[in-house]
Amino acid sequence: MNAPDLVGPKSNPTKQPILLAKDTLIPLAIYFLLAMVLTWPTISHLATYLPGDGGDDPAIAWNVWWVKYALLNQGQSPFTTDFMFYPIGINLAFYTLTVLNAVTALPLTLNLGVVAASNLHLFFSLAVGGYGSFLLTRYVLISSLLGRSTAAQRRLSDSMTLIWLSAVIAGGFYTFAGSKLFYVALGQFNIASSHWIPFAVLYVLKSYHQPQRLKNPLLAGLFFTLQAWAELTYASFILVFIGLFWLYEGIGYVVRPQTRPSLRLFLRNAVVMGLTFTLGLAPILAYMLPDMLTEGDFLVEGSGFADTFSADLLGFLIPTMHHPFLGQLITQSSIHNFDKGQHIYLGFVLLGLLMVAIVGYRRQSGFWFWVIAAVVFALLSLGPAITINGHVTSLTGPFVILQQLPFFKGNRYPSRYSVMLLLNLSVVAGFALVWIGRRLADKTPGKPAVALGLLLIAGLFLFEHLSLPLPQSDMRPPPLYQVIEPQPEPFTVLDIPFAWRNGFRITGASTTQFMFGQFYQTEYQQRLIQGNTSRNPEFKFQYFTEAPVINSLLALETGQSLPPDQFERDQAIAADVLNFFDIRYIVIRPYQYPRPDGSPVSQAGVIPYIEQVLPIEKIYDEGESRVYRVINAAAPARNLRIETGSPLAPLYFGEGWGRLTPNQPIAAQRPSVRLLLPLTPGDQQLTLRIRQPDFDPDPSRTVTLTLNGWRSEPQPITLDWQDLTFAIPADVATAGLNDVWLEFNTVSTLPPDRPILDVTALSAGEEVGDFGHIYLNGKEISPNRRGYNVAIIPPQAPPIIENFDTHLDPSASARLAQLLQSGDWPAETTIAVAAADEASANLSEEAVLALQALGAQGNLRGCFRCSHVFISQVGANQTWEAVDALHPVGVTTALGLTEPGAAALVESITINIAD
């Protein structure tokens, strides 16, 4: 029986204002007031503090500023920026940009400022989420109960107030659950922004129950889209819900033929919903897909720490650490990581109502869907392996299936599925509240007694889920930023501590202070070299870890020491580096945290380097804070020659290039590769020393130079070294750094593995990249896991690929030595070794000797998180090796390929300014 499109008895027009107040204004007012109370003390300092621990709240608040600044000040899409990660920039489509939240908060931002707008939008999202859950629960209750007898329908007409109150309370269960308030306490306002999910679910149901109404799938697709624009992760959750709902109804379609809806209408609505969502998501996809097609799938690294970010089953019964009276209970359990949002507390009220609903509606088929969906989402939130009180059981959860699926695997937090769990349990609770209300009405005539009984249940739930007072972050910028003078043209500020962060790692200072540095950018509105994102290609971090001077500062700010001669070497190029990045101010704010060995790290480590090496003058010195102005910045050379052996060479090569090996040609691996070149607005010439690679030559290959919308004529590339000169007209380039792209009409493709044309190995310790890559003809063959990654590549047999965790596994060193000593490898066998993360703690002398027997000189024993690569060719008496305690390293047998193609080899680049 199709559910009618009504929420109560028909009313005459004179009662419409009353219905508006009852159905919309009163619930919204209740939720908004509760949002202010249950997030206390946020409302008491609305414009200066944000709820959060400093980890995510500064970045999420930055979103509110950036979307406004990009749209209104820059006149550009907010999805791309070089205000972080300058000069290479970052694609914010892979970042938790919360565009819709920023747009809906825009009037508040323009009038009240970023912090007040963020707080008020938080109240808005909590209120709207509760209201959506109220509408969903009321619709489900009415549509389910209307399917019963005529007598039940007459009784329902007398029970609308009871249903209304039950739905209002259920909406509060969804939006004020302890797990959602925990996300607010972490400053993860994006994850708390699940307010459009109930609306999407509501219209998914209506699309099925009322298939003839086209507005239902349109609105389902619209709210689906709104949720994706508020927090994209939840789009995949809605898809899981839709799949469950259609599966459940599909089974019912088979076993209950009399209730079958029109298959034609169902398919039409599914297509309409899908098209609406796809069109709504198209602008985001337009920014995401090109990067994924070019850079590969970087949505998840390994398992994405899913085991760490899974809920614990026992946690369903223990209040969160933020409960004012019961918060210490969780510390008496063995539950791990309960302080980062994966603690999902359901509470005894909600679970008790689940039991009541099962007893009262166990024969109601529509009711059971919500119970089944709740169970599925509960299992998903528990992660790939079920954990009980900190003990990982042998039970595998359904999350492992989603880990294998494109798009779905991008969510590495199983615990976040609790949003859907709570939504389903809230609907189930609505059933239970109606059942309890009717029993109270039978035993205690009079509406006040029923209302008081249900409100008592609501009060018990709110007490169970209290998270007061919420931690607060002071968002007021320090006064030191006031000395940064506004200038008509953009420039760069080096704000220390700095770091590059995504959803998997932090490269740089492991302190929340660098996140505040991102927010403080809203004060002076200039570029930063550091940055924060969610997903990114590896190059976006490695560009900076290999940038001269910057990598020395990176080492010092993380508590490491530089070699004795590094100060002198850096001083010789410091002015050029600062000029390249256009750094005009250096800010130092106090911070402190311990290294893994317990030694303290603070801003004091960078001050001597800055004052001795960099051309600066101090303009602010208060307490532990400093501001320096860069002076005597080197003017751009009139003529510039870039050679791969230059210490500045890593700065100029952007995306698309192979490994830069000093004094060797660098490979252009893609049809389009990027150069970052300092140019002038006048006439100039750019000359490439270039040739085609020897393999797979193409006599028709050409290269075209593009710059700021201008394109040169294509020029042919031969197999011989040649100088190709491009004349760049005046006013094409801008003063300072320019994105110059070389576009090739064809790219030579390497064979997958034979013949062996190139082997390249790259290594980075945890603090400077955390990888151990081995590429055979440009194709990754390394396991790329912690410890030593080994590839033994015989000339005529498949490679032997192994990983040895010489950090934590006591047996790994013996097995590594056994492998390296096990075979009489044929001549021309290539053995490549790359350390990742940390490889020293359990590295034995036996394993070191086995490496040295192949020609290696390095010894990582006692070298914590050091980078080490080694390649040896059996019979050729030839080895390549690099070891470094502070920087990533790489070696190659030939071209330094990290992708299976090459269009050209470039030996040098020369820029000549016309007289």
Number of C-alpha atoms within 10 A of each C-alpha: 14 15 18 14 12 10 17 18 10 7 9 7 9 8 9 11 10 12 14 11 13 14 17 14 13 15 25 23 14 15 26 22 12 19 25 20 15 21 23 18 18 25 19 10 15 16 20 18 21 29 29 22 19 24 18 21 27 28 25 23 28 23 24 27 25 26 24 22 16 16 13 10 10 12 10 13 12 19 20 15 19 16 23 22 23 19 22 23 17 23 21 21 25 21 19 23 27 24 22 17 27 26 16 14 22 21 13 18 21 12 10 15 16 26 25 23 26 31 25 21 21 25 23 22 25 27 27 24 27 32 33 26 32 32 24 24 30 27 24 25 24 21 21 17 19 20 15 12 10 10 9 13 15 11 13 19 14 13 16 17 15 22 25 23 22 31 31 27 27 32 31 27 28 30 31 25 24 29 27 28 28 29 22 27 28 24 27 26 30 23 21 25 26 26 26 26 26 29 25 27 24 22 24 28 22 25 25 23 19 22 23 17 15 15 17 24 31 23 22 28 28 23 25 32 25 24 26 25 22 27 25 24 23 25 23 19 19 20 14 18 19 16 12 16 20 16 12 16 19 13 11 16 16 11 11 11 9 10 13 15 18 12 11 10 17 18 12 17 25 20 15 20 25 18 15 21 23 17 14 19 17 13 13 18 15 11 16 16 14 11 18 14 9 13 16 11 17 14 20 18 14 10 14 18 15 22 19 17 23 30 35 29 21 18 23 17 15 22 28 30 20 21 20 16 14 16 15 15 13 21 13 7 13 14 19 20 15 19 13 13 24 25 30 33 26 25 20 16 18 25 16 13 22 21 14 19 23 18 12 15 16 12 10 14 11 19 20 17 17 20 18 15 21 22 15 20 26 24 24 28 29 30 28 22 22 23 24 16 14 17 13 13 10 9 10 15 18 18 24 17 12 19 22 12 10 10 15 20 21 20 21 26 23 27 28 30 26 25 25 26 25 26 26 25 25 31 30 30 29 30 30 25 27 24 21 21 25 16 13 18 17 11 11 13 12 11 14 11 15 24 18 12 16 21 15 12 17 21 14 16 22 20 15 23 27 26 30 17 17 25 21 21 20 17 19 14 17 11 10 17 16 12 14 20 8 12 8 5 6 11 18 22 22 23 21 26 29 27 27 23 22 16 17 13 14 18 22 24 28 22 21 19 21 27 25 23 24 22 24 20 21 18 14 15 18 18 23 24 23 27 24 23 20 16 23 25 18 12 15 18 21 17 18 24 26 17 18 19 26 18 19 23 22 25 23 24 26 27 19 15 14 14 9 8 8 14 19 12 14 19 17 12 17 23 22 18 21 22 20 22 20 21 20 18 25 20 20 23 19 14 20 18 16 14 14 8 7 8 9 12 20 19 21 16 17 20 15 12 19 17 13 12 20 23 18 20 14 14 13 19 12 9 8 11 17 19 24 23 19 19 14 10 19 15 11 15 13 13 14 16 14 18 21 21 16 11 15 18 18 22 20 20 21 21 21 23 24 24 23 21 18 14 12 18 24 25 28 29 25 24 19 21 20 21 20 20 21 20 27 19 15 16 17 21 16 20 17 19 17 23 22 27 22 14 14 14 18 17 10 11 19 21 22 17 21 19 16 13 7 11 15 15 12 15 16 16 23 19 16 11 15 16 17 16 15 18 15 22 15 13 12 20 24 16 13 17 19 19 20 21 22 21 20 24 14 18 23 21 17 22 17 13 21 14 12 19 17 21 26 30 34 27 33 31 27 21 24 27 22 23 26 31 27 31 23 28 27 26 21 18 18 24 18 23 21 23 29 30 29 31 23 22 23 19 17 13 11 11 18 14 15 19 23 24 25 25 21 16 13 15 14 21 26 17 17 26 18 14 16 18 15 10 8 8 18 14 12 17 20 24 22 30 28 34 36 31 26 27 30 23 19 20 27 19 15 14 23 19 15 19 21 13 12 19 19 20 15 16 18 22 15 12 14 18 25 29 33 30 32 28 29 23 23 19 12 11 10 13 20 18 21 20 21 18 21 23 23 28 24 26 26 24 19 14 24 26 30 26 22 21 25 30 29 30 24 22 21 20 21 16 21 17 17 14 7
